Amino acid sequence: MREVIAYIALGSNEGDRERHLRTAVDRLALTPGIRVLRTSKLVESELMGDGPQQGLFLNGACEIATTLSAHALLSVCKALEQAAGRVLPSLRNHPRPLDLDIALYGDERIDTKDLVVPHPRMHERPFVLDPLRELGVAESRLQARSAEARPRLITSTREFQATCSQWIEGGCLTGLVPTMGALHAGHGSLFERARNECDRVAATIFVNPLQFGPKEDLAAYPRDLPGDLRLCAAAGVDVVFAPPPSEMYAPGFCSNVDVGAEAETMEGAQRPGHFRGVSTVVARLFALARPHRAYFGQKDAQQVAVIRRLVQDLGFPLHIVECPTVRERDGLAMSSRNVYLDANDRAAAPVIARALRAAQSAFARGVHDRDALIRVAREIIEAEPRAQIDYLELRSEGDLLPMPSGPVSAGRMLTAVRFSGGRPVRLLDNMSLREGAEQASS
Ligand code: AMP
């Protein structure tokens, strides 16, 4: 049986602290599959972080050789904590008779719901680091902070797949947020939603060549990995998967996902092949990550409709979460492409949101005729000489199917508008008529 050298951090700040720690080490030594090799000296420390008034901790560490798996070792530690009188699960930062944490387990990196090794907060705790140093743990292993810092940057599909599998098999609810990078607060809102709902969050940053047409802005698409990593860190993203195209599409890659009706009009008509590229990369990401939940922005409402169709038709066992559009103060929907706008176009661009809101207000005032609602928005955009409408449509909510002319009881207005003062930019936006009704009546 393979023996692994592991280090267990010891702590106690309730009752006879030294007796609790010594008893725990003695019982570890009596456990089949564990040999205690050495124990550090015990030193006092104060509670780190917030918590009720309480006594000083007594801390140390012990080095063991074990044939137990990391999770079996965790069960032993929990049983010893309970035997010392600790009630589990215990309140965070409350006094405890015994605290046993697996700091290191060989060189393994373990990331599951109930066990993360190396211990994620080890690096900031002198009361763990000092005893480990005394036991001869190499400084490089103690300071390997960057390896544990969040988010972890992964560029290989194999490593991404293995990490997501470990999360899933370790009982984590996982969330995936696919992006093309150049991240802004709109993306940030997706990360935060995922962070609130999932145990682990993976963001992907991949400017997907398959979804760009030959005359589109693939090479010029904004890229800022360092800035993206900072935003992901602030939003609590666990892993950023940013593969090179060769990782996503191995030589000879020739499978594509083609979604039907949802992908054929509006963006699909303007950008032939676009949704085929989107569907293919999203299906590939779903297959790699196998997330429980995947987060998409309502700003790209047709993209969400296409992905919903794909998930339903191909049977991916996951839940699509659609997040509201985040806007600049003047109403412009946030987009990575907004940086392309020159100053004059940027000043003109909020006309899109104004036009959609005007349609919402008209609907709230009782204008329910499809074409009249479209006219309200169209006239506002057309009054802006810098803006050129690619399409402006009123579609059914959710599935975005075309609606016949005449009265409508609900719907979503979608548009793509071009600005060409500086670099040519197409901006997308959409709003639900009902949102307007709710806003107007609240
Ligand atoms: P992108 O990087 O542009 O492919 O966008 C990645 C994801 O973020 C997509 O699901 C978008 O719909 C979403 N997203 C982009 N901009 C916004 C925004 N302003 N508000 C909310 N979600 C957004």
Boltz pocket constraint, residues with backbone or C-beta under 6 A from the ligand:
constraints:
  - pocket:
      binder: B
      contacts: [[A, 178], [A, 179], [A, 180], [A, 181], [A, 185], [A, 186], [A, 187], [A, 189], [A, 190], [A, 295], [A, 296], [A, 297], [A, 298], [A, 299], [A, 300], [A, 323], [A, 324], [A, 325], [A, 326], [A, 327], [A, 333], [A, 334], [A, 335], [A, 336]]
      max_distance: 6.0
